[in-house]
Amino acid sequence: VLRDMSTLPRVYVTRQIPPEGLKILQDSGQVQFELWDSDDVPVPRKELLQKVKGVDGLLCVLTEKIDAELLDAAGSNLKVVSTMSVGFDHLSLEELKKRGIRVGYTPEVLTDAVAELTVALLLATSRRLIEATHEAKIGGWGTWRTLWLCGYELANSTVGILGLGRIGVAIAERLAPFKVKKFIYTDVAPRPELAKAINAEYVTLDELAKQSDFLSICCALTPDTKEICNKNLFSKMKNTSIFINTSRGGVVNQEDLYEALSTGQIAGAGLDVTVPEPLPTTHPLFTLKNCVILPHIASASYSTRNAMSALAANNLLLGLRSQPMIKELKL
Ligand code: DGY
């Protein structure tokens, strides 16, 4: 039986998302959708503003700003925005709420991948792996030397977590077998249920900075956490501390971080996220040996990215049917 597709709800997908999610949309028979058919460049803003006109649903990724301008361009048909991300700082929640638009996102499915990458980045930074492979390759490898390329080890260390949620817990669970001595964390309030799982102690932000040998940033970017990692925080950290950020670049004041790294205020930093993204190759942080920068890949495993796309597609379809989504943001 041929159905008249033109009567189905219209959806715009802002990226060529991984196959599992696309298949769910295709097989659903529930929507007609148009796709920005590239994964290499984001849809230009002008094109996006055109494409969203009159749509019922929008499936986006974190490069698209979903703000008043875009929602106005979409118009009153828009019922659901589904983002293929756990982070939602690219969405103006207030504007969405005002318009009664429901929002889906993709927590949990990426927790393992992000925690795994965070551990990899932490070790790469603290044991200076990038510097080391570079030295080996360029002929810097002379004789075996007693203090050459020495770093800092997790055994007997204190690990601090700024923002204890699912991801922070998953990171701590993976670090514990490295014989970490103590886990500490801070958040807007103690989170005893989560903290119990990893035996973590609640401390103030000041204490977190002072005590942590490794400081892992796991909070969401909000007006309260914007540039929370600044001169004030770095100045309290030990000269031997390693700073790791796999949340959002906006939680860090990058000038202050550069200062802390280049003056030896802290020992090293591993960043999966920056401002802006991509970080220009001429950025001063790239000149520092003690700064390891990754291009926002924490959730980048095939299985996780497919799971994220599937969840985003299912959230969208459920929302358009006015049913509860699998993962819906409370606005
Ligand atoms: C997210 O989901 O918010 C990450 O930054 C990308 O996986």
Residues whose N, C-alpha, C, O or C-beta is under 5 A from the ligand:
A	BS01	DGY	M84 S85 V86 G87 S247 S299
